[in-house]
Every structure is written in structure tokens, then in C-alpha cells.
Amino acid sequence: MEGIWQDDHMDRKPSADFLTKYILSNAHVKVLNVNSPWGTGKSFFLERWAATLSEKHVCVRFNAWETDYSAEPLVALIACIEDQLRDPVDITSTKVGQGVVNAGSLLVQKAGPLILKGLFKKFSGVELNDLFGEGADDATGSVVESLIKDQMETKQNVKEFKVEVSRRLSQAAENLGLEAPAFIFIDELDRCRPTYAIELLERIKHFFELEDCRFIIASDSVQLAHSIRAVYGQGFHSERYLNRFFDAEFRLDNENIFPLVQGMLPPVRSMSLNLNVTGHVDNFYYQSARGRGQDIIYPDRYTVTCDLEGYNENQLIVVALAKCFDVGLREINNYIQQIKAAADTIGGKVNFFWLAFLVFYKNSKDETYLNFFSARGLEDLQKSFDHRLVNTKFTFSNCLESVFDLVSFYHSMVMSNERDFQSFGQNLEGWRSIVFYGNCNGDGPDRLRSYRKVVDLAHRLN
């Protein structure tokens, strides 16, 4: 069990355990929507949760996007169930299975002309008799009779299909020594064509509402709602429409990214700024500062700190930049890869904050990033990200400094000539002194300026 969740940097396992108990205790929850934006680890969560549940229950994983090319999602879902169950029974080869698929297809064909005629009349105001002549009523009556007949047959086919699915899932559980209910996980729904996503939800609703079957659907509900509006129009209440398919919704928590960054960021040789990672004021410094009559500096609510064991300065910097630039989990992973690749290229001890900032800025606002290395660069930066760069702070031994403060100092050095650069060393204290003297040896500001080209190269790793 622990091996399944060993790389669970976002601590998703408690959510899976909670949802398992919730679903098993609430029989009315047949379809659960796991809601989270794109790139926030929904696939990871479903994969690990399914692996955990499969120790006691039949589990099927269906990637909707991989079958997006299919004309009929029901066929793709049935094929997936057949493929993943250990003791497969070919439903689609039976009369019942074929009947459902064929009845559905026939129903669409028969209903199509009636719907089209109705829409034509609604939007044009032209009567059917004027369009088709005096025989229109007879033709329409024939279509309606055929539609009613097919509808009755389809209801029976759906009933038989449900019985067959229940029997099959029960047989698979019995063969494997597992318990009811079975779980079917649907992933990547929000990446599908809007029509395919809608049709898949409808098939699940109409054909798979079974006592011993539960569906777990992962989606970005906001994106899915946009997709549905693309089909039905911008005025369509897509959120309300989606709610009819889901019996419950669970939102993944993506706020605590500290463990994620700690697990993802590899060691990078870098010049330390001497950040106070935890924000704690040790007793020695407290007594010393009080003895000199100095104020004690404590973190405020905008200060980024972390109490996790072994958390280091570089990891804290990445967390702070992720908050400033408001990026998701997948983007954080991509940016970390770029930072590491750029650091390896630069070599030696890198200015990690400066490098990481450039990577985040380049990826987040490429259009304003192009003007960053100019006299207006800082002004454009502040306008682009409003208050976040100013409010987000780090704590040092004797001060709080915002991300914007650090960026401003580095930017001033990069934009200076050799003569101006030397003047920076006067009256510097704390981290500013560390940064300046750490860049005095050799190339001076040229080395910091060289980061730009390396970041541009690393950016292409996307």
C-alpha cells in the first residue's frame, strides 16, 4: 500500500481514503466528479486510488481522451471494460450488446428527420404542410410511430444491457475474490471533443446506473463547462447541465505545494542568500537583538516560510515564485526541469533566485519578459503582476524583503555598466552584500546577463 503512494508529494492518499469510505457509505453516490484544473495531478490521483481500491474491488480505468476519435463512446467504454477484466465476456458479440448499440444508432436515425423538421419550423415559421405538401401529416405520423416503437425496444435493450453488465462485473469480482461495488475511473474527460464528452456522460447516466457500480470521473469542471457552451451556445447554463450527471463533487486541494517542490527540485549548486526558511527567531538572536535595542523581525501573513524537515532555501524560492506567478502543478514541474537544465549549463555556483525568477517570468509573461532587460523592465513587471511580487516576502535575520525587492537589486546590477557596478558595493548589508560580492569575481554583471540566453534555450524544453 505504501509503495503505491510513495511519490505522493501532494499528500493525496488521505483524500482517496476519505472518498472510499464516503462512496461505500452512501449508496446514492453512483457518479463522483473529482474536480481540479488541468495539470494538477488528477491522473496521478486516479491511478493511485484505483491501484489501492483494486486490492478489494474490481476497478476499470478508462482514458476518455485516448478514445476521442471514436464515433460512439459507449462502444469504446465497453471495449475498455472487456480488455481490463480478467475474465472477459464479449458483451458486444451478444444479441443484447448489439441490440443496445444498434438501437441507439437506429433511434438517432429515426429521430433525426423529426427533430430537423421541428427546428426548421421553430426558426423559420414555415408550416410542414407548406414545405412537404398535404402528405406531411402522414409522413410525420409514420416517423412518430416508428420512433415510439424503437423507443420501447430500446428501453428493453437498455434494461437487458444493465443486467448483463451487472452480471459480468459480479462474475469478475467472484473470480478474483473481490467485493462489490465495482469502480470505473474516467480520466481526461475535459481534453475530449465537447460532443464526445457530453455523449460519454449521457451514456454513463443512461446505461450504467447500477447498484454495484460506481463511476469516478476526473475533470476540470470549468473547462468542461466552457466546452459544453461551445456546443450549446454561450447563454447555456452548462454548470447546471453538468450537475445532472454527477451525484457528488470533490475538489482536490492544490494549495500546499511545499512537499511537491521538495520532492521535485534536485540539488542545485548555488550561492546562498541566507534566507530564514522557517521564519523562527532563535533564542540567541532574540537575546542579542534585545540587548542592542533592535526590533525583532517576525514573518507576516505574506511571508513564505516552511517548517518541513530539511526544507532548503532553493525550494522556498520556487514556492514563492509559484505563488507570485500563480502557476499550476504541471507548470512547476516543467519550470523546475528548465531551472536544472539552465544551472547545469551555467555551471559553478549559480544565483538561484535570479535564474529561477527568469524561468518563471519567461514562461508566464513572454511578451513583457522581452522588455525586461530595459530601463522600463521593472515598471512593466510590476504592472503585469500587480501586488503579488510586492506582497510575497522572504524573512532574513533582520528584515523582511519582498520578491520584488530581490528582483530590483538583481535588475539594477544587470543593467549597470562596469563603473556603476563597482559603486554598488558601497554601504551594502545582508543579502545584498552577499549577492554583490558573490558576483564581483571575474565577469561581474556579464555573468548575470548571460543567464538570459541560457533561460531562452531551456524554455524550449517545453
N, C-alpha and C positions, 0 to 999 in steps of 0.2 A: 504493500500500500504506500509506504513512504517513498519507494522508488518511483512510483507514478507521478508524484508531486515534487520530486527533488529539485526541479528548476522552476518552482513556483515563486517567482520573485515578487509577484503582486499579492501573495497570500490569498489565492482563490479557493483553496481547499475548504476553509470554513463555510464559504458561500455554497459550495457543492454539497457539503454535509447538511447544511440548513435546508436547501431546496429538496434534497432527497426525502428528508423527514416531512417536509411540508406537503410534497406531492403524495407521498404514501398515506398521509393522514387526511387528505382532502380528495375524495374520490371524484368530486365535481370538476377538478382541475385536469382536464384532458389535454389542453394545449397551453404550454407556458412559453412566453416570449422572453428571451434573455436579451435585454436591450443595452446596447453600448455603441458608441461611434466606431466608424471604420478604423482599423489599425490599433485597437485597444485590447487585443488578446482574446476575442470571442472564440476563435478556432482552437486556441490553446486550452481554454476553459472547457469547451465541449469535448475535446479529445480526452483530456484527463478525467473529466467527470464520467464519460462513457466507459473508460477503462476501469474506473472504480466500481461503477454500477454493474458491469458485466460479470463481476465475481458472484453476483446473486440474481441478476436479471438478464433476460435476452435484450441485447442492445444492437441497434442498427444505426449506422452513420451515413447520411445522405448529403452529398455536396451538391446543392442545387445549381451552382454556377457551372459545374463540370458537365451538367446535362442541359444547359441553357439552350443548346442547339435543337433539342428535341421538340417536336411539334406537340406532343401530348405529355405533360408532366406525370400523369398517372402511370403511363407505361414505364417511364424512367424510374419512378419510385418503386413500382412492383419489381422491376429488374434488379434494383439495388437490394431489396429485401431477399429476393431469391439468391442473389450472389453471396450475401453475408450470413445467411442462416446455415448452420452446419448440416441440417437435414432438409434440403430444399425440396419443395413440392411445386411443380411448374404450374402456377395459377393461370398464367396466360394461355397455356395449352389446353386448359379445360373449357368446357362449354360455358361455365359460369363466368370465368375470367374473360373469355372472348365476348360473351354477351354484354358485359359491362362496357368494355371498350367500344364495341360496335354500336351498342345502344346509344352511348354518348355521342359517337360520331353521327349516327343517323338522326338523333334528336337535333343536333346543330343544323344539319342539312335541311330537315323538315321545318324547323322553326325559323331558319334564315329568311325565306321569302316573306313570311308573315310579318316579321319584325321590320324588314326593309319597307314593306308596303305601309306599315303603321307609321314609321318615321317619315316617309315621303308625305303622307297626308298631314302629319303634325306640322312639318316645317314648310310645306308648300300650300296647304289649304285645298288641294285638289282632291275631289272625291274619287274613290276607287272605281265607281261606275264610269266616270268621265275618262279615266285612264285605261281601264281594261274592257269597257263595254258592259252590256247587260249581263254577261255571264260572270261578272266579277264576284257576285254573292255566292254563286255555286262553287266557284273556284276556291274562294276563301273558306267556305264551309267544308270543302273536302280537305283542305290543309289543316283546319282545326280538328276535324275528326281524326285525321292521321296523327296529329300531334298528341291528342288525348290518349289514343291507343298506345302510341310509343311511350308516353309518359308513364302509363300504368305498367307496361312491360319493364321499363327501366327501373321503376321502384322495386319490383320484384327482383330484378337482377342485382340491384344495389344491396338488397337485403341478403340475398344468397352470397354475394361477394363478401359482405361483412362477416357472415358466418364462416366462410372459408378462411378469411384472414385470421379470425379469432382461433379457429381450429389449428391453423398452421403455426401460429405463434405459441399456442399452448403445447402443441406437439414438440416444437423446438425446445421449449422450457423443460418438458418432461424428459426428453432425450439427454439433455445436458445437466439434469438435476438442479434446475434453477426455479425461481419463484416468479409469480405474476406480481405486477404487470410487466409487459414488455415496454421498452423505451426506444423511440425512434427520434434521432437527433437530426435536425435540418440545419445545415450551415450555409453561409454565403448567399442567403436569400436576397439581401439588399444589393448584390452585384449583378443580379439577373436582369434580363429584359423585363420592363414593367408588366407586360401582358403575361409573361411566363410566371412571374412571382405571384400575380393575382390568381392565375389559374391553379397554381400549385396549392395556394391557401384554400381555394374553393374545393379542390379535390380532397384535401385533408378533412375539411369541415364536413363534406357530404358523404365521403366514402369510408372514413377511418374513425368515426366517433364510436369507440368500442370501450367496453367496461375494463378490459385488461390490456389497454394500450395507451401510452402517454407520449405526446409529442413535445419535444423541446426544440424551439425554433430560435436561432440566434440571428438578430438583425439590428441594424441601425434604424430605429423606428422613424426618425426624422427623415433620413434619406429615402426610406421605403415610402413614406407619405408623399414626398416630392415625386417619386416615380409614379405613384398612383394618380397624382394630379396631372402628370404629363399625359396620361391616358384619358382621364375623365374631365379634365379642364381645371383651371386654377381656382375656380369657385367651389370645387368639390370638397366636401368635408372628409378628407382621406383618413384623418386620425380616428374619427368616429367609425368609419368604414372598417378600419383595421381592428378596432376593438371587438367587433363581432366574431372575429376568428380566434381571439385569444381569451382564455379564461382567467389568466393572471399574467402579470408582467413583473420581471425582476431586473433592476438596473445594476450593472456591475459598477463597483466603486473604483474609480481611476485616479483618485486624489493622492494617495500615498505612493509616490514614485521613488522614495528613498531606497527601499530594498531592490527595486528594479535596476536603478542606476548602479548600486553597489555590486549587483550580480553581473552586470553587462560591461562596465568600464574596466578594461585591463590596466595594469600598471603602465604609467607614462612618466618617463624621467622628466622632471620639471622643477622649475625654480619656485620654492615655497614663498607664499605671501604672509605666512604666519597667521592664517585665519584662526579664530577661535571657533572650531567646528561645533562644539556642544553649546557654546554660549555661557557656560558655567564660569563663575568667578571663584578661583581657588582662594583658600584662606590666606596664603602668603601674599598674594597680590592685594587682597582686600585689606589686610593689616598695613601693608606698605603704602597703599594709596591713601588710606585714612590718616596714616602718620604724616604724609606730606600735604594733607588738607585737600586732596583731589577727590572729585566726584567719582563714584563707582559707575561704570557703564554697563547697563543691562540690555539684553535684546528687547526690542519692542515687537508688536504683533506682525510687523512686516519683515522681521529679520529671519533669515533662513538658517536654522541650526538643526543638528541631528544627534540623538543620543544612542544610535545603534553602535554596538561594539565594533571597533575597527574602522569606523567611517572616516574617510580622509578628505583632505582639502579639495582635491580634484573632483571627487564625487559630489561634494557640496556645491561646487561651482556649476556643474552640469545641471543639478536640480534647480538652482537659482535661475539659470538661463532658460531652462524648460518652462519655468513659471513666467518669466518675462516675455518669452516669445509664444507662450500658450500653444505648445506642440503636444501631439499625442504620443502614445507609447511606441508605435511603429516608427515615427519620425525620430524619436530619441535614439532608438536602436541604430537607425541609419546615420544619424549625426555622430554618434559615438564611433562608428566604423570610419567615418571621414576624419574625425579628430585623430584617431590612432594612426591612420594611413599618412596623414599630414605630418604628425610628430615623428614618425619613422623616417620620413623623407628629410625633414629639417635636421634631425639628429641632435645629439647632445641634450642638455637641459633646456627644454622649451619653456616659453612664457605661456603656461597652460591657459590662464584666463583669457589672454589676448587671442590665442589660437581658437579656443572653444567659442568665444564670442563671435569671431569672424565666420566660423562654420554655421552657427545658428542664424546669424544675420543674413548671410548669403542664401541660405535655404528658405528663410522666412519672407524676406523682402528684397528679392534680387534687383528690383527696379530702383529702389533707393540706395541699396548697397553699392551700386555702380558709382554713385556720387559721394560715397562715404569718405573717400580719400581726397577731399577738397575742403576749402575753407568753410563751406556750409554743411559739411558732413554731420557734425554733431547736432546742428539745428534740425536737419531733416530727420535724423534718427529719433530725436525726442518727439517730434510731431508724429512720426509713424507709430510709436508705441506708447504715446500719451504718458500716463503716470506710472506705468509698471516698472520702467527702468529706474525711476527716481525712488519709488517706494520700496522696492525689493532691496534688502540690505544684507551686509555681512557684519559680523562683530569681530573686532580686533581687541587687543589687550586694553586699549584706552580710548576706543572710538567706535562708532557705527558708521559704515561707509556704504553708499548705495552702489548698485551695479553701474549706474551712470557715472558716478564719481571715478570708478576704476577705468571705465571706457574713456572718459575725458582725459585722464592722465596719459594713458597709452596713446590716444589720438594726438595729443599735443606733442609727444615725443616723436611720433611717426611723421608728423607734418613739419617738424623743425629741421633747419639745416645744421651743419656741424657746429657752427659758432653758437647758435641758440641752444643746441642740445647740451653743450658743456655748462651753460648757465643754469640748467635745470638742477644741478647738484647743490645749489646754494639753499641753505635753510630747509632741507628736506628731512622728514622724520618718518618713522614707522614703515609701513609697507611701501610708501613712495620712495623712500631711500633704498629699500631692498630692490625695487624694480629698476630704479635708475642705475645704481652701481652694478646690478646684475647684467646690465646691457652696455656698460661702459667699455668693457674689454673687447678689443677687436673692431667689429664693424659698426658699433653704435646703433643709430636708428635704422641703418640699412638692413640689418638682420630682421628687425621687426617689420620693416616694409616688405621684405621678401616673403613673409607669411601669405601675403595676398595671392601671389601666383600659385603657391602650393595649395591653398584653400580652393582656388578655382579648379585645379586639377582633381583634388579629392572630391569636389562637388559632382564630378562626372561619374562617380561610383554609383549614383542613384540609378 
